């Protein structure tokens, strides 16, 4: 009889729950998605008990996955899945700011201003006319950083950017600026990101997309309030 069969074992559940099997990128995504879903679930518990309970359960699992680095689901199916090319996720929103188009564009073009109204952004360091370094701080003192470049810069009309090769999560953004009849500016905003390849990357993208979309829309609303000088209400959950 093999000696391996005589070794004491804690059981498969314990073994699967103590293995660090989540990459750094996976832990960052899980922590961000889990924290967002938990917040939204608790904030909307009275209005939508059933849906909020689902968010809380999924958010708790994702937060555990991110902070512990362990994913029991991955441990159970790791030999059945192969990495696949993940589809990009696009989030679109729009709004009207009661300020001239040139002023609105100029403010957004100064990328260092973005953390002033984007709650999920910690810092954008401008490196030169086209390049910048972005930092997001997440739960558990984890950070997500990447370098980006401006790909389209049409003053007063359009500003586009994208992360450079090697970013942990490939992402991009585009803002188009249009005049309104009353002298204001309409912004058409698109944010895109591509989750890591593989089963869990695609699954996490589906889970975090609604929460991330709501955060993006709230950030854009904060931009309007910030530029117009009106008080910014803390109503992320109701965005």
DOLO-990012 format. One record per residue (C-alpha): residue number from 1; residue in one letter; x, y, z. Coordinates in steps of 0.001 Angstrom, whole numbers. Last residue first. Layout:
! DOLO-990012
<pt num="NUM" residuo="A" u="X" v="Y" w="Z"/>
...
***
This chain:
! DOLO-990012
<pt num="239" residuo="X" u="-27014" v="56723" w="-8985"/>
<pt num="238" residuo="X" u="-29154" v="55221" w="-6152"/>
<pt num="237" residuo="X" u="-26278" v="53424" w="-4466"/>
<pt num="236" residuo="X" u="-23856" v="56230" w="-5263"/>
<pt num="235" residuo="X" u="-25994" v="58793" w="-3485"/>
<pt num="234" residuo="X" u="-23412" v="60865" w="-1643"/>
<pt num="233" residuo="X" u="-24674" v="64270" w="-2788"/>
<pt num="232" residuo="X" u="-22271" v="66633" w="-4547"/>
<pt num="231" residuo="X" u="-23110" v="70272" w="-3819"/>
<pt num="230" residuo="X" u="-23339" v="72510" w="-6930"/>
<pt num="229" residuo="X" u="-20318" v="74290" w="-8411"/>
<pt num="228" residuo="X" u="-21261" v="73673" w="-12048"/>
<pt num="227" residuo="X" u="-17966" v="71860" w="-12649"/>
<pt num="226" residuo="X" u="-18276" v="69662" w="-9562"/>
<pt num="225" residuo="X" u="-21975" v="68939" w="-10041"/>
<pt num="224" residuo="X" u="-21445" v="67876" w="-13654"/>
<pt num="223" residuo="X" u="-18349" v="65851" w="-12745"/>
<pt num="222" residuo="X" u="-20229" v="64236" w="-9844"/>
<pt num="221" residuo="X" u="-22827" v="63023" w="-12350"/>
<pt num="220" residuo="X" u="-20007" v="61462" w="-14365"/>
<pt num="219" residuo="X" u="-18772" v="59721" w="-11214"/>
<pt num="218" residuo="X" u="-22299" v="58459" w="-10526"/>
<pt num="217" residuo="X" u="-22502" v="56989" w="-14014"/>
<pt num="216" residuo="X" u="-19151" v="55260" w="-13558"/>
<pt num="215" residuo="X" u="-20179" v="53831" w="-10181"/>
<pt num="214" residuo="X" u="-23416" v="52476" w="-11655"/>
<pt num="213" residuo="X" u="-21530" v="50835" w="-14516"/>
<pt num="212" residuo="X" u="-19076" v="49298" w="-12049"/>
<pt num="211" residuo="X" u="-21913" v="47730" w="-10063"/>
<pt num="210" residuo="X" u="-23659" v="46388" w="-13161"/>
<pt num="209" residuo="X" u="-20337" v="45120" w="-14670"/>
<pt num="208" residuo="X" u="-19053" v="43405" w="-11508"/>
<pt num="207" residuo="X" u="-20824" v="40081" w="-11858"/>
<pt num="206" residuo="X" u="-20550" v="39658" w="-15622"/>
<pt num="205" residuo="X" u="-16884" v="40680" w="-15557"/>
<pt num="204" residuo="X" u="-16253" v="38308" w="-12658"/>
<pt num="203" residuo="X" u="-17557" v="35378" w="-14706"/>
<pt num="202" residuo="X" u="-15415" v="36276" w="-17724"/>
<pt num="201" residuo="X" u="-12289" v="36507" w="-15591"/>
<pt num="200" residuo="X" u="-13229" v="33354" w="-13684"/>
<pt num="199" residuo="X" u="-13481" v="31289" w="-16869"/>
<pt num="198" residuo="X" u="-10287" v="32464" w="-18504"/>
<pt num="197" residuo="X" u="-8681" v="35627" w="-19819"/>
<pt num="196" residuo="X" u="-8396" v="38697" w="-17608"/>
<pt num="195" residuo="X" u="-11160" v="41298" w="-17918"/>
<pt num="194" residuo="X" u="-11178" v="43782" w="-20816"/>
<pt num="193" residuo="X" u="-12254" v="47297" w="-19997"/>
<pt num="192" residuo="X" u="-14228" v="49977" w="-21802"/>
<pt num="191" residuo="X" u="-15513" v="53379" w="-20705"/>
<pt num="190" residuo="X" u="-17676" v="55475" w="-23020"/>
<pt num="189" residuo="X" u="-18866" v="59025" w="-22349"/>
<pt num="188" residuo="X" u="-21061" v="61288" w="-24474"/>
<pt num="187" residuo="X" u="-20903" v="64747" w="-22930"/>
<pt num="186" residuo="X" u="-23424" v="67462" w="-23829"/>
<pt num="185" residuo="X" u="-22244" v="71005" w="-23259"/>
<pt num="184" residuo="X" u="-24155" v="74153" w="-22342"/>
<pt num="183" residuo="X" u="-24986" v="77214" w="-24456"/>
<pt num="182" residuo="X" u="-28773" v="76851" w="-24367"/>
<pt num="181" residuo="X" u="-29030" v="74919" w="-27640"/>
<pt num="180" residuo="X" u="-26445" v="72338" w="-26563"/>
<pt num="179" residuo="X" u="-22899" v="72145" w="-27886"/>
<pt num="178" residuo="X" u="-21252" v="68736" w="-28185"/>
<pt num="177" residuo="X" u="-18310" v="67047" w="-26452"/>
<pt num="176" residuo="X" u="-17212" v="63441" w="-27017"/>
<pt num="175" residuo="X" u="-15503" v="61475" w="-24250"/>
<pt num="174" residuo="X" u="-13646" v="58214" w="-24877"/>
<pt num="173" residuo="X" u="-12113" v="55704" w="-22487"/>
<pt num="172" residuo="X" u="-9887" v="52646" w="-22518"/>
<pt num="171" residuo="X" u="-8999" v="49623" w="-20409"/>
<pt num="170" residuo="X" u="-6710" v="46592" w="-20327"/>
<pt num="169" residuo="X" u="-6631" v="45151" w="-16801"/>
<pt num="168" residuo="X" u="-3201" v="44261" w="-15429"/>
<pt num="167" residuo="X" u="-1669" v="46748" w="-17878"/>
<pt num="166" residuo="X" u="1212" v="45242" w="-19879"/>
<pt num="165" residuo="X" u="527" v="47088" w="-23122"/>
<pt num="164" residuo="X" u="-567" v="50670" w="-22556"/>
<pt num="163" residuo="X" u="-3967" v="51694" w="-21236"/>
<pt num="162" residuo="X" u="-6198" v="53678" w="-23545"/>
<pt num="161" residuo="X" u="-7221" v="57294" w="-24166"/>
<pt num="160" residuo="X" u="-9767" v="59308" w="-26111"/>
<pt num="159" residuo="X" u="-10703" v="63005" w="-26055"/>
<pt num="158" residuo="X" u="-13207" v="64472" w="-28496"/>
<pt num="157" residuo="X" u="-14662" v="67778" w="-29674"/>
<pt num="156" residuo="X" u="-13457" v="70896" w="-27838"/>
<pt num="155" residuo="X" u="-9850" v="70262" w="-28734"/>
<pt num="154" residuo="X" u="-9516" v="67062" w="-30810"/>
<pt num="153" residuo="X" u="-7148" v="64792" w="-28889"/>
<pt num="152" residuo="X" u="-7346" v="61143" w="-29891"/>
<pt num="151" residuo="X" u="-5053" v="58339" w="-28696"/>
<pt num="150" residuo="X" u="-4028" v="59692" w="-25306"/>
<pt num="149" residuo="X" u="-1731" v="57206" w="-23592"/>
<pt num="148" residuo="X" u="-2056" v="55178" w="-20425"/>
<pt num="147" residuo="X" u="211" v="53636" w="-17805"/>
<pt num="146" residuo="X" u="-1242" v="51266" w="-15241"/>
<pt num="145" residuo="X" u="-1855" v="50861" w="-11544"/>
<pt num="144" residuo="X" u="-4202" v="48793" w="-9371"/>
<pt num="143" residuo="X" u="-3723" v="49076" w="-5648"/>
<pt num="142" residuo="X" u="-4377" v="46816" w="-2684"/>
<pt num="141" residuo="X" u="-4749" v="48159" w="836"/>
<pt num="140" residuo="X" u="-7323" v="45439" w="1637"/>
<pt num="139" residuo="X" u="-10073" v="47126" w="-341"/>
<pt num="138" residuo="X" u="-9034" v="49060" w="-3433"/>
<pt num="137" residuo="X" u="-6869" v="52027" w="-4384"/>
<pt num="136" residuo="X" u="-6792" v="53000" w="-8070"/>
<pt num="135" residuo="X" u="-3725" v="54522" w="-9719"/>
<pt num="134" residuo="X" u="-3219" v="55948" w="-13221"/>
<pt num="133" residuo="X" u="89" v="56989" w="-14848"/>
<pt num="132" residuo="X" u="-37" v="59408" w="-17789"/>
<pt num="131" residuo="X" u="1182" v="59771" w="-21378"/>
<pt num="130" residuo="X" u="265" v="62101" w="-24242"/>
<pt num="129" residuo="X" u="1493" v="65611" w="-23348"/>
<pt num="128" residuo="X" u="3921" v="64270" w="-20732"/>
<pt num="127" residuo="X" u="3932" v="62268" w="-17502"/>
<pt num="126" residuo="X" u="562" v="63358" w="-16048"/>
<pt num="125" residuo="X" u="-6" v="61524" w="-12772"/>
<pt num="124" residuo="X" u="-3586" v="60374" w="-12316"/>
<pt num="123" residuo="X" u="-4387" v="59555" w="-8695"/>
<pt num="122" residuo="X" u="-6842" v="57732" w="-6463"/>
<pt num="121" residuo="X" u="-9576" v="56939" w="-8987"/>
<pt num="120" residuo="X" u="-12686" v="55080" w="-7758"/>
<pt num="119" residuo="X" u="-14400" v="58298" w="-6641"/>
<pt num="118" residuo="X" u="-14083" v="59979" w="-10014"/>
<pt num="117" residuo="X" u="-14840" v="63659" w="-9266"/>
<pt num="116" residuo="X" u="-11545" v="65103" w="-8059"/>
<pt num="115" residuo="X" u="-9705" v="61992" w="-9304"/>
<pt num="114" residuo="X" u="-10190" v="63293" w="-12902"/>
<pt num="113" residuo="X" u="-8484" v="66674" w="-12410"/>
<pt num="112" residuo="X" u="-4994" v="65274" w="-13088"/>
<pt num="111" residuo="X" u="-6231" v="64446" w="-16562"/>
<pt num="110" residuo="X" u="-6238" v="68122" w="-17553"/>
<pt num="109" residuo="X" u="-8186" v="67427" w="-20737"/>
<pt num="108" residuo="X" u="-11344" v="67132" w="-18613"/>
<pt num="107" residuo="X" u="-11115" v="70788" w="-17554"/>
<pt num="106" residuo="X" u="-10237" v="72014" w="-21046"/>
<pt num="105" residuo="X" u="-13144" v="70085" w="-22561"/>
<pt num="104" residuo="X" u="-15682" v="71579" w="-20158"/>
<pt num="103" residuo="X" u="-14356" v="75111" w="-20656"/>
<pt num="102" residuo="X" u="-14363" v="74862" w="-24459"/>
<pt num="101" residuo="X" u="-17877" v="73381" w="-24437"/>
<pt num="100" residuo="X" u="-19377" v="76237" w="-22421"/>
<pt num="99" residuo="X" u="-20885" v="75273" w="-19023"/>
<pt num="98" residuo="X" u="-24270" v="73952" w="-17928"/>
<pt num="97" residuo="X" u="-23203" v="70330" w="-18169"/>
<pt num="96" residuo="X" u="-25412" v="67847" w="-20021"/>
<pt num="95" residuo="X" u="-25098" v="64107" w="-19467"/>
<pt num="94" residuo="X" u="-24204" v="60866" w="-21196"/>
<pt num="93" residuo="X" u="-23505" v="57220" w="-20391"/>
<pt num="92" residuo="X" u="-21829" v="54216" w="-21961"/>
<pt num="91" residuo="X" u="-20185" v="51190" w="-20368"/>
<pt num="90" residuo="X" u="-18387" v="48746" w="-22677"/>
<pt num="89" residuo="X" u="-17068" v="45340" w="-21591"/>
<pt num="88" residuo="X" u="-14353" v="43835" w="-23802"/>
<pt num="87" residuo="X" u="-14639" v="40150" w="-24538"/>
<pt num="86" residuo="X" u="-12262" v="37691" w="-22918"/>
<pt num="85" residuo="X" u="-10050" v="35457" w="-25012"/>
<pt num="84" residuo="X" u="-10240" v="32032" w="-23455"/>
<pt num="83" residuo="X" u="-8072" v="30369" w="-20825"/>
<pt num="82" residuo="X" u="-8755" v="26669" w="-20381"/>
<pt num="81" residuo="X" u="-11234" v="25172" w="-17943"/>
<pt num="80" residuo="X" u="-11739" v="21638" w="-16680"/>
<pt num="79" residuo="X" u="-8606" v="21193" w="-14552"/>
<pt num="78" residuo="X" u="-9314" v="24302" w="-12508"/>
<pt num="77" residuo="X" u="-12883" v="23191" w="-11787"/>
<pt num="76" residuo="X" u="-12916" v="22523" w="-8036"/>
<pt num="75" residuo="X" u="-10003" v="24775" w="-7127"/>
<pt num="74" residuo="X" u="-11495" v="27586" w="-9206"/>
<pt num="73" residuo="X" u="-14784" v="27254" w="-7353"/>
<pt num="72" residuo="X" u="-12982" v="27181" w="-4004"/>
<pt num="71" residuo="X" u="-11299" v="30523" w="-4805"/>
<pt num="70" residuo="X" u="-8503" v="31528" w="-2447"/>
<pt num="69" residuo="X" u="-6509" v="34756" w="-2513"/>
<pt num="68" residuo="X" u="-7819" v="35600" w="950"/>
<pt num="67" residuo="X" u="-8700" v="39272" w="348"/>
<pt num="66" residuo="X" u="-9971" v="38892" w="-3225"/>
<pt num="65" residuo="X" u="-11848" v="35617" w="-2818"/>
<pt num="64" residuo="X" u="-13399" v="36763" w="463"/>
<pt num="63" residuo="X" u="-14518" v="39996" w="-1228"/>
<pt num="62" residuo="X" u="-15949" v="37960" w="-4104"/>
<pt num="61" residuo="X" u="-17890" v="35694" w="-1731"/>
<pt num="60" residuo="X" u="-19237" v="38621" w="279"/>
<pt num="59" residuo="X" u="-20279" v="40443" w="-2891"/>
<pt num="58" residuo="X" u="-22116" v="37378" w="-4193"/>
<pt num="57" residuo="X" u="-24045" v="37016" w="-952"/>
<pt num="56" residuo="X" u="-24664" v="40751" w="-559"/>
<pt num="55" residuo="X" u="-25748" v="41158" w="-4187"/>
<pt num="54" residuo="X" u="-28199" v="38253" w="-3873"/>
<pt num="53" residuo="X" u="-29599" v="39711" w="-662"/>
<pt num="52" residuo="X" u="-30022" v="43059" w="-2415"/>
<pt num="51" residuo="X" u="-32070" v="41472" w="-5199"/>
<pt num="50" residuo="X" u="-34394" v="39844" w="-2692"/>
<pt num="49" residuo="X" u="-34727" v="42843" w="-372"/>
<pt num="48" residuo="X" u="-35262" v="45511" w="-3070"/>
<pt num="47" residuo="X" u="-36153" v="48911" w="-1578"/>
<pt num="46" residuo="X" u="-35193" v="48062" w="2010"/>
<pt num="45" residuo="X" u="-31881" v="46378" w="1135"/>
<pt num="44" residuo="X" u="-30826" v="49043" w="-1365"/>
<pt num="43" residuo="X" u="-27840" v="50444" w="573"/>
<pt num="42" residuo="X" u="-26832" v="46998" w="1887"/>
<pt num="41" residuo="X" u="-26783" v="45438" w="-1580"/>
<pt num="40" residuo="X" u="-25074" v="48425" w="-3214"/>
<pt num="39" residuo="X" u="-22290" v="48401" w="-641"/>
<pt num="38" residuo="X" u="-21860" v="44637" w="-803"/>
<pt num="37" residuo="X" u="-21818" v="44714" w="-4609"/>
<pt num="36" residuo="X" u="-19185" v="47454" w="-4692"/>
<pt num="35" residuo="X" u="-16940" v="45779" w="-2107"/>
<pt num="34" residuo="X" u="-17155" v="42448" w="-3908"/>
<pt num="33" residuo="X" u="-16458" v="43907" w="-7352"/>
<pt num="32" residuo="X" u="-13396" v="45823" w="-6184"/>
<pt num="31" residuo="X" u="-12069" v="42930" w="-4095"/>
<pt num="30" residuo="X" u="-12676" v="40396" w="-6862"/>
<pt num="29" residuo="X" u="-10989" v="42572" w="-9509"/>
<pt num="28" residuo="X" u="-7926" v="43090" w="-7314"/>
<pt num="27" residuo="X" u="-7752" v="39412" w="-6360"/>
<pt num="26" residuo="X" u="-7979" v="38345" w="-10007"/>
<pt num="25" residuo="X" u="-5175" v="40735" w="-10964"/>
<pt num="24" residuo="X" u="-2974" v="39376" w="-8185"/>
<pt num="23" residuo="X" u="-3717" v="35821" w="-9297"/>
<pt num="22" residuo="X" u="-6082" v="33560" w="-7380"/>
<pt num="21" residuo="X" u="-5026" v="30044" w="-6343"/>
<pt num="20" residuo="X" u="-3735" v="30535" w="-2816"/>
<pt num="19" residuo="X" u="-4754" v="27189" w="-1343"/>
<pt num="18" residuo="X" u="-6355" v="27215" w="2100"/>
<pt num="17" residuo="X" u="-9999" v="26629" w="1118"/>
<pt num="16" residuo="X" u="-9247" v="23742" w="-1255"/>
<pt num="15" residuo="X" u="-7311" v="21845" w="1409"/>
<pt num="14" residuo="X" u="-10004" v="22426" w="4002"/>
<pt num="13" residuo="X" u="-12757" v="21198" w="1698"/>
<pt num="12" residuo="X" u="-10677" v="18197" w="585"/>
<pt num="11" residuo="X" u="-10174" v="16861" w="4102"/>
<pt num="10" residuo="X" u="-7622" v="17585" w="6819"/>
<pt num="9" residuo="X" u="-5480" v="14662" w="5755"/>
<pt num="8" residuo="X" u="-3261" v="12350" w="7837"/>
<pt num="7" residuo="X" u="-796" v="10385" w="5691"/>
<pt num="6" residuo="X" u="-1489" v="6685" w="5404"/>
<pt num="5" residuo="X" u="-2692" v="6792" w="1783"/>
<pt num="4" residuo="X" u="564" v="8474" w="758"/>
<pt num="3" residuo="X" u="2513" v="5505" w="2093"/>
<pt num="2" residuo="X" u="1283" v="3461" w="-859"/>
<pt num="1" residuo="X" u="0" v="0" w="0"/>
***
